Amino acid sequence: MSANSVLITGGTGSFGKTMLTNLLQDGIPEIRILSRDEEKQDALRNRLNDPRVQYFIGDVRDRGSVDRAMAGVEAVFHAAALKQVPSCEFFPLEAVRTNIVGSENVIRSAIEHKAKSLVCLSTDKAVMPINAMGMSKALMEKHAQAAAREVGLDGDTTISCVRYGNVMYSRGSVIPLFIKQIKSKQPITVTEPGMTRFLMPLRDSVELVRFAFDKARQGDLFVKKAPASTIADLVTALKQLFNVPDHEVRVIGWRHAEKLYETLASAQELASAEDLGDYYRLQLDERDLNYSAYFSEGETGTQAVEDFHSHNTEQLDIASVKELLLSLPEVQAELKNWQAERP
């Protein structure tokens, strides 16, 4: 990618660290990490020992700390967020402060400092949301799109979003939980075996964000056409990989605000979307705030399509899930350790 200086908010998280590694391999001269966690920053600093990486302790909720990290950067990847569904359910105002107000701070700072590109990371849970995390992410998208309309096609800063589903083995993923339960000989706890979820390796989420940086027009939102599987097949694939066919699986019931399946793009969005092969480009509604366009004239010519969700995307069988799991370095390491530990 073409940029001399990059800021990653939430840069010590799973996505941030993988994106950082990619940018260093690209030879980006300056990469800034903004996050609240000094321990993770210190661990990353000691592991990398790379002078190209600068570390900023701060919180996206605080505009001042965002401005300090933002000054002079060309590209911004906004990954800082509260992502856990249950914790956001119990503390919804915290989700508002980080995912909405914090995102607004990042967006306004990027515009004022004339960053060339800002890519905001969103989630499938933002589509027809039923939980506080998804609702807050949906409003983050609306903030980004409103700012994109305000900046306009000829503005200094191109603002875009990406939306993706579960990132395999990221923070909060069920995969490390299931592996831990297998290794500790505890029952694998499943909420609903028939639930489907998109499965995306971390490398694909990074490629999606890079694609947005390279291809985005003002206000675009990009979606990766990811495959999915049932939770039951994911569990079976892990049991086969770890050679524990008789390991107990316990169905514990649905968590707070879970869905049977997740949706990456609604039918209404897809009606005007551009199919880019591996991705959908969901284009900005550029109408301004005049009432005829919104309340009198309406739209014509929309085509009948259905939502794109984890029930109707490509469904991976158990063999394909195993292949995808084996492509993850973390799972490879877990398997190696498991085989070494067993008699």
C-alpha positions in Angstrom: 0.0 0.0 0.0 1.1 3.6 -0.6 1.5 5.6 2.5 4.4 7.0 4.5 2.6 7.1 7.9 -0.2 5.0 9.3 -2.2 5.1 12.5 -3.9 2.0 13.9 -6.4 2.6 16.7 -6.7 -0.4 18.9 -3.4 -1.5 17.5 -2.5 -4.0 20.2 -5.6 -6.2 19.4 -5.6 -9.2 17.1 -6.4 -7.2 14.0 -4.0 -4.4 14.9 -1.0 -6.6 15.4 -1.6 -8.6 12.2 -2.0 -5.3 10.3 1.1 -3.9 11.8 3.1 -6.9 10.7 1.8 -6.5 7.2 2.7 -2.8 7.1 6.2 -3.5 8.4 6.7 -6.1 5.6 5.5 -3.5 3.1 8.2 -1.1 4.3 6.0 1.6 5.7 8.4 4.1 7.3 6.1 5.1 10.3 3.3 3.2 12.0 1.6 4.6 15.1 -0.3 2.4 17.6 -3.0 4.0 19.7 -4.4 1.9 22.5 -5.2 2.0 26.3 -3.2 -1.1 27.2 0.3 -0.2 28.3 1.2 -3.8 29.1 0.3 -5.0 25.6 2.2 -2.0 24.1 5.3 -2.9 26.1 5.1 -6.5 25.1 4.7 -5.5 21.4 7.6 -3.0 21.7 9.9 -5.6 23.2 9.0 -8.3 20.7 9.3 -6.1 17.6 12.1 -3.7 18.6 11.4 -1.7 15.5 12.0 2.0 15.5 9.4 2.5 12.7 6.6 1.8 15.3 5.6 4.5 17.6 3.3 3.8 20.6 0.7 6.2 21.9 -1.1 5.5 25.2 -4.6 6.9 24.9 -8.3 6.2 24.4 -10.4 7.0 21.4 -13.0 8.4 23.9 -10.6 11.2 24.5 -10.3 13.5 21.5 -7.0 15.0 22.7 -5.2 11.6 22.7 -6.6 10.9 19.3 -5.4 14.2 17.9 -1.9 13.6 19.3 -1.6 10.3 17.5 -3.3 11.5 14.4 -1.2 14.6 13.6 0.7 14.1 10.3 -0.5 10.6 9.4 -1.7 9.7 5.9 -3.8 6.6 6.5 -5.9 5.5 9.5 -7.3 2.1 10.3 -9.8 2.4 13.1 -10.0 -0.9 14.9 -10.5 0.3 18.5 -13.9 -1.0 19.8 -15.8 -2.9 22.5 -16.5 -6.2 20.8 -17.9 -8.6 23.4 -21.7 -9.0 23.0 -22.5 -9.9 26.6 -20.4 -7.1 28.2 -22.0 -4.6 25.9 -25.4 -5.9 26.8 -24.7 -5.3 30.5 -22.9 -2.0 30.0 -24.4 -0.5 26.8 -23.3 3.1 27.6 -19.7 1.9 27.5 -20.3 0.6 24.0 -21.8 4.0 23.1 -18.7 5.8 24.5 -16.2 3.7 22.7 -17.9 2.5 19.5 -19.9 5.7 18.7 -18.4 8.7 20.5 -14.9 7.3 20.1 -15.4 6.6 16.5 -16.7 10.1 16.0 -13.5 11.4 17.6 -11.4 9.4 15.2 -13.4 10.5 12.2 -13.4 14.2 13.0 -9.7 14.1 13.9 -8.8 12.4 10.6 -10.8 15.1 8.7 -9.2 18.0 10.6 -5.7 16.6 10.2 -6.4 15.9 6.5 -5.5 12.2 6.6 -5.9 10.8 3.1 -7.8 7.7 4.0 -9.7 6.4 7.0 -11.0 2.8 7.1 -13.4 2.0 9.9 -13.8 -1.6 11.0 -17.4 -2.9 11.5 -19.1 -6.2 12.1 -21.9 -8.4 10.7 -23.7 -7.7 14.0 -24.3 -4.1 12.8 -26.8 -5.4 10.2 -30.3 -5.5 11.7 -28.8 -5.4 15.1 -30.4 -7.0 18.1 -27.7 -6.3 20.7 -26.0 -3.2 22.0 -22.6 -4.1 20.4 -24.2 -4.4 17.0 -26.3 -1.2 17.5 -23.3 0.8 18.5 -21.4 -0.5 15.5 -24.3 0.3 13.2 -24.3 3.9 14.5 -20.5 4.0 13.9 -21.2 3.2 10.3 -23.8 5.9 10.1 -21.4 8.4 11.6 -18.8 7.5 9.0 -21.3 7.8 6.1 -22.6 11.1 7.4 -19.1 12.5 7.6 -18.3 11.1 4.1 -21.4 13.0 2.7 -20.2 16.2 4.5 -16.6 15.9 3.2 -17.8 15.2 -0.3 -16.2 13.5 -3.3 -13.5 16.1 -3.6 -12.6 16.2 0.1 -9.1 15.6 1.5 -10.1 12.5 3.4 -11.7 9.4 1.9 -13.8 7.7 4.6 -14.9 4.1 4.2 -15.9 1.1 6.3 -15.5 -2.6 6.1 -17.8 -5.2 7.6 -16.9 -8.7 8.4 -18.0 -11.7 10.6 -16.2 -13.8 13.1 -12.4 -13.7 12.8 -11.1 -17.1 13.6 -8.9 -17.3 16.7 -9.2 -13.6 17.4 -10.0 -12.2 20.9 -13.5 -13.5 21.8 -13.5 -16.3 19.2 -15.0 -19.6 20.4 -12.1 -21.6 18.8 -9.5 -21.0 21.5 -12.3 -21.6 24.1 -13.2 -25.0 22.5 -9.5 -26.0 22.3 -9.0 -25.0 25.9 -12.0 -27.1 26.9 -10.6 -30.1 24.9 -7.2 -29.8 26.5 -8.5 -29.5 30.0 -11.0 -32.4 29.5 -13.9 -30.1 30.2 -17.2 -30.4 28.2 -17.3 -28.2 25.0 -20.0 -25.7 25.7 -22.2 -24.9 22.8 -25.1 -22.4 22.9 -27.0 -23.7 19.9 -25.5 -26.4 17.5 -27.5 -25.2 14.5 -26.3 -21.6 14.6 -24.2 -20.6 11.6 -21.4 -18.1 11.7 -19.1 -16.7 9.0 -15.6 -18.0 9.2 -12.8 -15.6 8.3 -9.1 -16.0 9.0 -7.4 -12.9 10.4 -5.4 -12.6 7.2 -8.6 -12.2 5.2 -9.8 -9.4 7.4 -6.5 -7.6 6.8 -6.8 -8.1 3.1 -10.3 -6.7 3.2 -9.1 -3.5 5.0 -6.2 -3.1 2.5 -8.6 -3.5 -0.4 -10.8 -0.8 1.1 -7.7 1.5 1.4 -6.8 0.9 -2.2 -10.2 0.9 -3.8 -12.6 3.0 -1.7 -14.5 5.9 -3.0 -16.1 8.4 -0.6 -18.4 6.6 1.8 -18.0 3.1 0.5 -18.6 0.1 2.7 -17.0 -3.2 1.7 -18.1 -6.7 2.6 -16.1 -9.9 2.1 -18.0 -12.9 0.7 -17.0 -15.2 3.5 -18.1 -18.8 3.9 -19.8 -20.1 7.0 -20.4 -23.3 9.0 -22.7 -24.5 11.8 -21.3 -24.5 15.3 -21.9 -28.2 15.4 -19.6 -28.8 12.4 -16.9 -26.5 13.8 -16.9 -28.5 17.1 -16.8 -31.8 15.1 -13.9 -30.5 13.1 -11.9 -29.6 16.2 -12.7 -33.0 17.8 -11.4 -34.7 14.8 -8.2 -32.6 14.6 -7.4 -33.2 18.2 -8.4 -36.9 17.9 -11.0 -36.8 20.7 -14.1 -38.2 19.0 -15.9 -39.0 22.3 -15.2 -35.6 24.0 -18.4 -34.4 25.7 -20.4 -31.5 24.1 -22.8 -29.7 26.4 -25.6 -27.5 24.9 -26.0 -24.6 27.4 -28.6 -22.5 25.6 -28.4 -19.1 23.9 -26.4 -16.3 25.3 -27.7 -12.7 25.7 -28.8 -11.3 22.3 -27.4 -14.0 20.1 -28.8 -14.6 16.6 -29.3 -18.0 14.8 -27.4 -16.6 11.9 -25.5 -13.3 11.2 -26.1 -11.0 8.2 -23.3 -9.2 6.4 -25.4 -7.2 4.0 -29.2 -6.5 3.8 -31.3 -7.0 0.7 -31.8 -3.2 0.6 -28.0 -2.6 0.6 -27.4 -5.2 -2.0 -30.0 -3.8 -4.4 -27.6 -1.0 -5.3 -24.3 -2.8 -4.4 -21.5 -3.4 -6.9 -20.3 -7.0 -7.1 -16.5 -7.0 -7.1 -15.9 -10.7 -7.2 -14.6 -11.6 -3.7 -16.2 -8.4 -2.3 -19.4 -6.3 -2.4 -19.1 -2.5 -2.6 -22.1 -1.0 -0.7 -22.2 2.5 -2.0 -23.0 5.7 -0.2 -26.5 7.2 -0.5 -25.4 10.6 -1.6 -28.8 12.3 -1.4 -28.7 15.5 0.7 -31.2 16.5 3.3 -34.0 17.6 1.1 -37.4 16.1 1.9 -38.6 15.3 -1.6 -35.8 12.8 -2.1 -36.5 11.1 1.2 -40.3 11.4 1.6 -41.9 12.3 -1.7 -40.1 10.8 -4.6 -38.7 7.5 -3.2 -36.7 5.1 -5.3 -37.6 3.1 -8.4 -35.9 0.3 -10.2 -34.6 -1.6 -7.2 -34.2 -5.3 -7.8 -35.5 -8.1 -5.6 -32.6 -9.7 -3.8 -32.2 -11.4 -0.4 -30.0 -10.6 2.5 -26.5 -12.1 2.5 -26.1 -14.1 5.7 -24.4 -17.1 7.2 -27.3 -19.4 6.4 -27.2 -18.7 2.6 -23.5 -18.1 2.0 -21.2 -21.0 1.0 -21.6 -23.6 3.7 -18.3 -25.4 4.6 -18.5 -29.1 5.4 -16.4 -30.6 8.2 -13.5 -31.4 5.9 -13.4 -27.8 4.7 -13.6 -26.4 8.2 -10.7 -28.7 9.2 -8.7 -27.4 6.3 -9.4 -23.8 7.2 -8.5 -24.4 10.9 -5.2 -26.1 9.9 -4.3 -22.9 7.9 -4.2 -20.9 11.2 -0.8 -20.7 12.8 -2.4 -20.7 16.3 -4.2 -23.9 15.7 -1.0 -25.5 14.3 0.8 -24.5 17.4 -2.0 -25.9 19.7 -2.0 -29.2 17.8 1.8 -29.5 18.0 1.7 -28.9 21.8 -1.2 -31.3 22.2 0.6 -34.1 20.4 3.8 -33.5 22.4 1.9 -33.5 25.7 0.0 -36.8 25.0 1.6 -40.1 25.7 
